[in-house]
Amino acid sequence: MNTDWTSVQPGPAAAAAEESPRRSPQDLLHVVRGFSCLFWSMALVGGAHAIALAGLLPTGWAIGILAASFWPLGWGLWILPAGEHVSPRWKLRVGRALGLAVGALLLSPFIVWWWLVPTQTYFAVNAALQYVLQIALLAALNHLAGEGGRWLEDRGLRREARAGIGMVVWLSGCTVAALGLLFHRAGLLTAGLPAVLSQLALLPREARALLLLPYAMTAYVMWRAKESGLRRLVPGGGPLPGAGDATAGIDAVSPAEDRARL
C-alpha cells in the first residue's frame, strides 16, 4: 500500500501544540515582576493624587510625592517588554502605556498648582488633560492584562480585563457627568468658568474619592495578572482554580477571534 505522507494533515493535538503560546520561564518571570510592580503602583499613584487633591502637604512635597509614585509604574512597564513572546504587538502596547505614563507624570504638578489657584484657566486645563491621560493609562494597563491573559490561557483574566476597561471608562464618565449635573442644578454653569473651577476645588473628600475608584479596579486586574503568571511559573501550575471553568461555554471563542477582540 502506497501512502503519500506529504498529504497527511496534522491531527488536533498537533494543531493545538502549534497554537499553544510559547512561555519560557524568563518571559513568565518578567511578566510576573512587571504586573507586580503595576499592582503596587496603583495604590501609590492613587494615594499621591488623593494627597494632591486634598492639599494635605506643602506644594513641594505634594509634587515630589506625585512624581515618586510613578516610579514603580514606570519600572513595571520597563520590565514587561522583556516578555517578548507574549504577542507580536506586546512591545507596542507596553510602549503606548509607557508614553501615557510619561505624559501623566509631566502634567501631574498642575494638579497641585490648580488646587492652589483654582480659577487659573491654564492650570485647570492642564489638570483636566492629566486626568484624561490618567484614565487612558488605566485602560491601557487593563488592556495589557487582557493580552497577558490570552498568552497565559486564562479566560477569567481576559474577561476581568475587559470588564476593567469598561469600569474605568464608565466610572470616570459617570463622575464627570454627575458633577456636571450637580453644577447645572446649582446654576453654576451659567455663572462662568471661574465659578465652576472654584467649586471644583471645594468638593468634599467623599466626592473626590470617586476619582480614585478606577485605581482600585485596575489594581485588582493587575493582581490577577500577576497571580496567573505566578501559577504558570511554578512547575505544574495552571490558571487560577475556576478561571477557565467559570467562563466555559460563555467565552468559548477561537484563538483568531480572541486575538481580534483584544
N, C-alpha and C positions, 0 to 999 in steps of 0.2 A: 504494500500500500504506500503510495507516494503522498507525502504531506508537504504542502507549501508553507513552510514555517514563517515566511515573510508576511503571510496574510493573516496570521494568528493575532487576534486582538487581545490586549491585556484584560485580565479579569477585574472584577470590582475591587478586590483587595489591592491589586497593583495600582489601579487608578486612584484609590484613596490614599495610597502611600505617596503618589506623586503630588497630590493636592495637599498633603499634610505639611504644615508650615515648619520651617527649619528653626529649631530652638536649641541653640548651643548654651552651655552654662554661662559663658561670658555675656551673651546677649541677655539672658534672663537676669543675671546679676545687675547689669546696667539698668534694665527696666525697673527692677525692684528698688534699687537705690534711687533712681530718678523719681519714681512715684512716691517713695517715702519722703523725699525732700519736698515734693509738691504738697503732700498731705500736711506736713508741719508748717509749711509756709502759709497755708490758708489761715491758720489761727493767728500767725504773726502779722500778716498783711491786714486781715480784718481788724485785729486789735489796734494796730497802728492807725488805721483810718478812724476807728472809734475815738481814739485819743485826740486825733487832729480835729474831728468834728465837734468834740466836747470842749475843746480848749483847756484841757487839764494841765498842760505843760507850757513853759515858755516857748516862743517861736522857734528858737534854735534847736531845742531839744525835740520838739514835735517833728520838725523837718528831718532831723537826724534819725529819729526812730522810724519814720516813714521810709527813708532811704535804706536803712539797715534791714527792714522787714522784707525787702525784695531780694536780699542776698540768697536765702535758701531757695527761693523760687527760681532765680537765675541759675543757681548751681544745679538744681534738678533738671532744668531744661538743657543745661550744658552737658549733663551726663546722658540723657536719653538718646541723642543721635548715635551714640556708640552701639546701641542695639540695632544695627543697620539692616538686619534681616527681618524686621517686624513687617514692613511692607515697602513697596517701591517708593511710596510718597511719604514715608515716615520722616525723613530728614527735612523735607519741605514743610510739613505740618509743624514739626517742632520748631523750625526756624521762624515760621509765621507767629507761633505763640511767643517765641523769644522777642520778636520785633514788637509785638503788642506790649509785652512786659517792659521793654525799654522805654516805649512811649509813655506808658502809665507812670513809670518811675520818674521820667523827666518832668512830667506835669504834676506830680504829687505835691510839690511845695505850694502850688496855687490853692490847694485845699486849706492850708493853714493861713495863707495870706488873704483868701476870700473871707474866712471866718473873722479875721481881724478887721477887714474893711468890706463888709458885705455889699455895700452899694456901688463898689467899683466894678464896672461892667467888664473890664479887661480880666480881672481876677475871676469873676463869675463865669465868663465864657470858657476860660481855660480849665476851671474846676469842673464844669459840666463836660468838657471834652475828656478830661481824665476819667470821669465816671463812665462815659461811653466806652473808652478803651478798656477800662477795668472789666466791664461786663463782657465785652468781646473776648478778653483774655480768659475769663472763667469759662465761657462757652468753648473756646479753643482747647482748654485743658480737658473738659469733658469729652470733646471730640477725640483727643489723643487717647483717653482711657478707652473709648469705644474701639479705636483702631487696635489698641493693645489687647482688648478682649477678643477680637477676631483672631489675632495671632495666637492667643492663649487658648482658643477654642472654649471660651467662657460666655455662653449665651446670656446668662444672667447679668454679667458685667456690661455686655453690649446694650442690653435693654435699659439698664440703670444709667448708662452714659447718655443714651438718647433722652431718657427722662430728665437727666440732669441739665442738658442743654435747654429743654423746654421749660424747666422750672426756673433756671437762671433768667432766661428772657422774659418769662411770664411774670415772675416776682418783680423784676426791675421795671417792667412796663406798667404793672398794676400800681407800684409805688408812685411812679411819676403821674399816672392818671389820677390816683386818689388825691395827691397833693394839688393837682390842677383843679379837681372838682371842689375841694375844700376852699381853695383860694377864690374860685369863681363864686361860690355861695357867699363867701365873706365880702365879695365886692372888691377884692384886691387886684384882680386882673385889669380892672378899669382904672385903678389908681396909678398905674405906671410901673415900669420895671424896677425902679429903686425901692418902691414899697414891697413888691414881691420878694426881692432879694433880702430885704431887711427881715421879713417874716420867716424866710427860709432859715436864716441864721438863728432865729429864736425858737425853732422847733423843739419840742420836748425830747428828752432822751429816748422815750418809748418809740416815738416816730422815727428817730434816726436809726433805731435798731432794725427797722425794716430794710435799711440799706445793707445790712450785714447778713441777711438770710441767704443770699446766693453763695456766700463764702462757706456757710455750713453745708449746703447741698454739695458743693464742689469738693469739700474736704472729705465727705463720705465716699464719693466716687473715687477720689484718689486713694483712699484707704483700701477700697475694694480692689482696685487695680494692683496695688502693692501686695495685698494678700493673695490674689490669684496668681501673680508671678512667683511669689514665695513658695506656694504649694507646688508649682511646676518645677521649681529649682530643687526642691527636696526629692530625693530618689523615691520613685513610686507615687509621687504626688499627682494630683489632678485638679480639676476645677473644684471650687467650694462645694460642699455637700448640697445637693438640690439645685445647684446653679444651672445645670442643664435640664434636669427633670422638671423643674418648676415651669419652664417655658417650652417644654416639648409639645409639639403639636400646635403651638401658638406662633413660635418664631422659626418654624421649620422652613428655611429658605436655602437655596443653593449657594455655594461659595461665590459664584459670579454675582448673584443678586445681592448678597450681603456686602460685597465689595462696592457695588454700585450704590447701595444705600448709605455706606459710610463715605 
